[in-house]
């Protein structure tokens, strides 16, 4: 918001993808409070964050270690993560505990695989950044902003599509949505209309 205020420009549109749509919605809400004309909010497969979504990032990361740890050790790490999810529903605490659990598993992977400390630190930092991002998203209420959004969905729409009044569906894979010609044409048409 500071950058927007300092630019002196009128924002005409805000957009986001997946969990990034959460932050786009919050930015949209704040811009609406500060400028006369409301920008358009255009989000792609918006996904509200919840504890299971945060946990799934841990699950996917542990799966990536499958070739580096025994199947038994991978299964144990997954069970440990699931146990955390069962006992901890508060996103901030869950995120912190999953990062600590991941660190324990990752250090074992690095040690057994001979991965150097610098690279290992980078992996830990990237995972920590992702979890922190998702935990922050879990604390934003999207109900009002997404109700005012135009949502573009893929063949596997995010949970946020249910909150929107206007949904444009495209029969493409989630990761193809942002480069789909039909979706691009729809966004161009939306941006050509006067914001309201």
C-alpha positions in Angstrom: 0.0 0.0 0.0 2.9 2.4 0.7 4.2 1.9 -2.8 0.7 2.6 -4.2 0.2 5.7 -2.1 3.7 7.1 -3.0 3.1 6.5 -6.8 0.0 8.7 -6.8 -1.5 6.5 -9.4 -5.1 5.2 -9.5 -5.2 1.4 -9.4 -7.5 0.0 -12.1 -7.1 -3.8 -11.4 -5.7 -6.2 -8.8 -5.1 -9.9 -9.6 -3.8 -13.0 -7.9 -3.4 -16.7 -8.5 -4.2 -19.6 -6.0 -3.2 -18.5 -2.5 -1.9 -15.2 -3.9 -5.5 -14.4 -4.5 -5.9 -14.0 -0.8 -3.4 -11.2 -0.7 -4.8 -9.7 -3.9 -8.2 -9.6 -2.1 -6.8 -7.8 0.9 -4.9 -5.3 -1.2 -8.1 -4.7 -3.2 -10.1 -4.0 0.0 -7.5 -1.5 1.2 -7.3 0.2 -2.2 -11.1 0.6 -2.2 -10.9 2.4 1.2 -8.5 4.9 -0.2 -9.4 5.8 -3.8 -12.6 7.0 -5.4 -13.0 4.4 -8.1 -13.0 0.8 -7.2 -10.4 -1.3 -9.1 -11.4 -4.6 -10.7 -10.4 -7.7 -8.7 -9.5 -10.6 -11.0 -8.4 -13.8 -9.4 -7.4 -17.1 -10.9 -8.3 -20.4 -9.1 -8.4 -18.6 -5.7 -7.6 -20.9 -2.9 -8.4 -20.0 0.8 -5.8 -21.2 3.1 -6.6 -23.6 5.9 -4.5 -26.0 8.1 -4.8 -28.9 5.7 -3.5 -26.8 2.8 -0.5 -25.8 5.0 0.1 -29.4 6.0 0.0 -30.5 2.3 3.1 -28.4 1.6 5.0 -30.4 4.2 3.6 -33.7 2.8 4.7 -32.8 -0.8 8.1 -31.7 0.4 8.7 -35.0 2.3 7.6 -36.9 -0.8 10.4 -35.1 -2.7 12.9 -36.9 -0.4 11.6 -40.3 -1.4 14.7 -41.2 -3.4 17.0 -40.0 -0.6 15.5 -41.7 2.5 14.1 -45.2 3.0 10.4 -45.8 2.4 10.0 -46.5 6.1 11.6 -43.2 7.1 9.4 -41.3 4.5 6.2 -43.0 5.9 7.3 -42.1 9.5 7.8 -38.5 8.5 4.4 -38.4 6.9 2.8 -39.9 10.0 4.5 -37.3 12.2 3.1 -34.5 10.0 -0.4 -36.0 10.0 -0.2 -36.2 13.8 0.7 -32.5 14.0 -2.3 -31.7 11.8 -4.6 -33.7 14.0 -3.5 -31.9 17.2 -2.9 -28.4 15.9 -5.6 -26.4 14.1 -4.1 -22.9 14.6 -2.3 -21.9 11.4 0.6 -20.0 13.0 1.4 -22.8 15.5 0.9 -25.5 12.9 3.3 -23.7 10.5 6.0 -23.4 13.1 5.7 -27.0 14.1 5.7 -28.2 10.5 8.8 -26.2 9.8 10.6 -27.7 12.9 9.5 -31.2 11.8 10.7 -30.6 8.2 14.0 -29.3 9.5 14.6 -32.5 11.4 13.7 -34.7 8.3 15.7 -32.5 5.9 18.8 -32.5 8.0 18.7 -36.3 8.0 18.3 -36.2 4.2 21.2 -33.7 3.8 23.5 -35.8 6.1 22.7 -39.1 4.4 23.0 -37.7 0.9 26.1 -35.6 1.4 24.2 -32.4 0.5 26.4 -29.4 1.5 25.3 -27.0 4.2 24.8 -24.0 1.9 22.4 -25.9 -0.3 20.7 -27.4 2.7 20.2 -24.0 4.2 18.7 -22.8 0.9 16.2 -25.7 0.9 15.2 -25.0 4.5 14.8 -21.2 3.8 12.6 -21.8 0.8 10.4 -24.2 2.6 10.1 -21.9 5.6 9.2 -19.0 3.2 6.4 -21.0 1.6 4.9 -22.0 4.9 5.2 -18.5 6.3 3.4 -17.2 3.1 0.6 -19.8 3.5 0.2 -19.1 7.3 -0.2 -15.4 6.5 -2.8 -16.2 3.9 -4.7 -18.4 6.4 -5.2 -15.3 8.5 -7.0 -13.2 5.9 -10.7 -13.1 5.6 -11.6 -13.3 1.9 -15.4 -13.4 2.2 -16.1 -9.7 1.1 -13.3 -9.2 -1.4 -13.8 -12.4 -3.3 -17.6 -11.8 -3.4 -16.7 -8.7 -5.5 -14.1 -10.5 -7.7 -14.3 -11.9 -11.1 -12.9 -15.5 -10.7 -11.3 -17.4 -13.6 -11.2 -21.1 -12.9 -9.5 -24.0 -14.5 -10.8 -27.6 -14.7 -9.9 -27.9 -11.0 -11.2 -24.7 -9.4 -9.9 -23.4 -6.1 -12.3 -23.2 -3.1 -12.6 -19.4 -3.6 -14.8 -19.8 -6.7 -17.7 -20.6 -4.4 -17.5 -17.1 -2.8 -17.6 -15.2 -6.1 -20.7 -13.8 -7.9 -18.9 -13.9 -11.3 -17.1 -17.0 -12.4 -15.6 -17.6 -15.8 -14.7 -21.3 -16.3 -12.0 -22.6 -18.7 -11.5 -26.3 -19.5 -7.7 -26.2 -19.0 -5.3 -27.6 -16.4 -4.7 -25.3 -13.3 -1.1 -24.5 -14.3 -2.1 -23.7 -17.9 -4.8 -21.2 -16.9 -2.5 -18.2 -16.7 -1.3 -18.7 -20.3 -4.6 -19.9 -21.8 -5.6 -17.7 -24.8 -9.3 -17.7 -23.8 -8.5 -16.7 -20.3 -6.2 -13.9 -21.6 -8.9 -12.6 -23.9 -11.4 -12.6 -21.0 -9.0 -10.6 -18.8 -8.4 -8.1 -21.7 -12.1 -7.6 -22.1 -12.5 -7.1 -18.3 -9.7 -4.5 -18.2 -11.1 -2.7 -21.2 -14.4 -2.0 -19.4 -14.6 1.0 -17.1 -13.8 0.1 -13.5 -16.6 0.6 -11.1 
